[in-house]
Amino acid sequence: MTKIHISANILAEPKLVWEKYTNPTYITQWNFAHESWCCPSASNDLRVGGKYEARMEARDGSFGFDFWAIYDAVEPHTYLAYTMGDGRKAELFFKALDNNSTLLEIHFDPETENTIELQQQGWQAILDNFKRFVEG
């Protein structure tokens, strides 16, 4: 199966990027692809076998869904791997760069409902929103 790859170079050290990415208080502030959406709740048991959950909703209440995953690997400030509720896998790499920035790379299995391009654009939009949140 072909994996989808997205990335962002974030102007912050890996420890801060990790904290903003994994802390539910922050997740609800950036975890959406467009301002017409929101993430009203999130929880994160950040350990192997722990569960990540996030509620994604259109701000007008017209649509929403729950995203969840179970962690397969947790290496603080450097690496996360998880299995999503539908069995797909994802890996996240937090790579320290020389200029006190972090390259965050995400590789994930596609689902079958939407095109590869649409999934890549959607996940990249969320990652870009995360970058703006951290750098803002």
N, C-alpha and C positions, 0 to 999 in steps of 0.2 A: 504494500500500500504506500502511495506517495504521501509524504508529510507536507504540511503547509508551514512555511517559514516566515516569520515577521521579526522585526528588530527595531530598536530605538537607542540612540546614543543620548544618555541622560546626564546633564551637568550636575552630578552629585556623586558622592562616594558610595560604594556598594552597600555599606551598612545602613545608610539613610534610605537608599532605594529599596532595600529589602524591607525595612520597617514600614515604609509607606505602601509597599505592595502587599504585605501580609497582615497588617493590623486592621481589623474590621472597622475601627473608627475612621480610618482613612479610606478603606475600600469603598465605602458608601459615597465618598466624595468624588471618585474618579471612574468607577466601574460602569461606564456606559459609553456608547459610540457616538451619541448625538445629544444635544441639549434637550431634545424632545423626550428623552428617556431618563430614568433615574435608577438608583440602586438603594431602595429604602432600608434594606437590612442585609447584614452579612455576619457570618460567624466563621472562625478559623481555628481548628485544633491542629496546630502546626507541629505534627510529629508523624512518623511512619505509622500508618493505620488510622491517622486522624482525619476528620472530615472538614472540608471547606464547603460553605454554602453561601449563595448570594441570590437575592431576589431581584430580578430585573423587570422593570415596568415602564410602559409608556406613561408620561406625566399626565396625560388626559384620562388614564384609567382604561383605555380601550383594549390593552393587551398586556400580558405579563407572563413570566415563567420563572421557575426556580432552577438555578444551575448549581450542581454539586459534584464533588469529586473526593476521592480518598487518596491520601498521599502514599506514594511508593518509596520516595526518598526525600530526605530533608537534610541539606548541608548548609547551615546558616551562612548567609551573605554570598553564597556562590551557586547553589543548585537546588532546584525543586523538580520532582517528577510526580505526576498523579494520573489516576485513572478516573475518567468522567463517568457519570451515572449510566451512560449508554455503552460503556466499555472502551471508548476511545482513550488514547494516551496523549499526554502532553509532557514536554520537558522545558524547563526554563533555566537559562544560564545567565548569571550575573557576573560579568567580566570587568574587573578593574582596569581602567585605562590610565595612561601616564598623567593626564591633565586633571586628576581628581574627578573624572567622570566614569560612568558605568555603561557598558554595552549590555543591554538586556535583549537576549535572543529567546524566542519562543518557537518551538517546533511542535506541531500537533497533528493528530490524525483528522482528516476531514469527515464530516457527516455526509449523508446521502441525499438530504432534502434540498440543499442549496448548492449552487455552483462553487467550484474551488475559488474562483475569483471573488465571489460575493463573501465567502467565508474569510478569505484573506483580507479583503477590504474592511470587513466588520471588526475582526480581531485587531487589525492595524489601527483602526480608528479608536478603539478602546485603549490600545497601547499609547497612541499619540496623546489622548486625553490624560493618561497617567503621566506622561512626560511633562505636559503643561502643568499638571497639578504639582509635581515634585519641584519643577523649576520656578513655579510661580511663587 
